[in-house]
Amino acid sequence: MTAHSQQPWRERDGAVVLLASRIGGREGLHFPPLPGTSPLAAGSEIVELAGTPTLYSFTIVHSSPKANKAPQALVQADFPEGVRVFGRLQMPEGRRPVIGEALRVCIEQGEAGDIHAFRPFNEEAKA
């Protein structure tokens, strides 16, 4: 695989998997993958985070009433590969996140384009 990627995910077998970098000669993975301009990119490889992440921590962000935005859940998710990833959480209305629950990666439209997000593994959330 190449040592860098333009976006930190790809589709594999109908699922979205996040990508991380393994930097040559070092233990552990780095998310998001290193950009091609990094001096470490030449000695690194892209690794798929294919395991099921679990919810490590979350917070609910409430915007100003003037912004007219719904509350947004933000999470830290732990992957079995040893990487903790920050992102949005899509939850069905009225449901609260549960620490330790299984998640899956999805893609949602952000203000500046597509971004990775999470949703509960066994529930369908808004697209």
Secondary structure, DSSP 8 states (H G I E B T S, - for coil): --S--SSSEEEETTEEEEEEEEETT-SS-BSS---TTSTTGGGEEEEEE-S--EEEEEEEE---GGG----EEEEEEE-TTS-EEEEEE---TT----TT-BEEEEEEEETTEEEEEEEETTS----
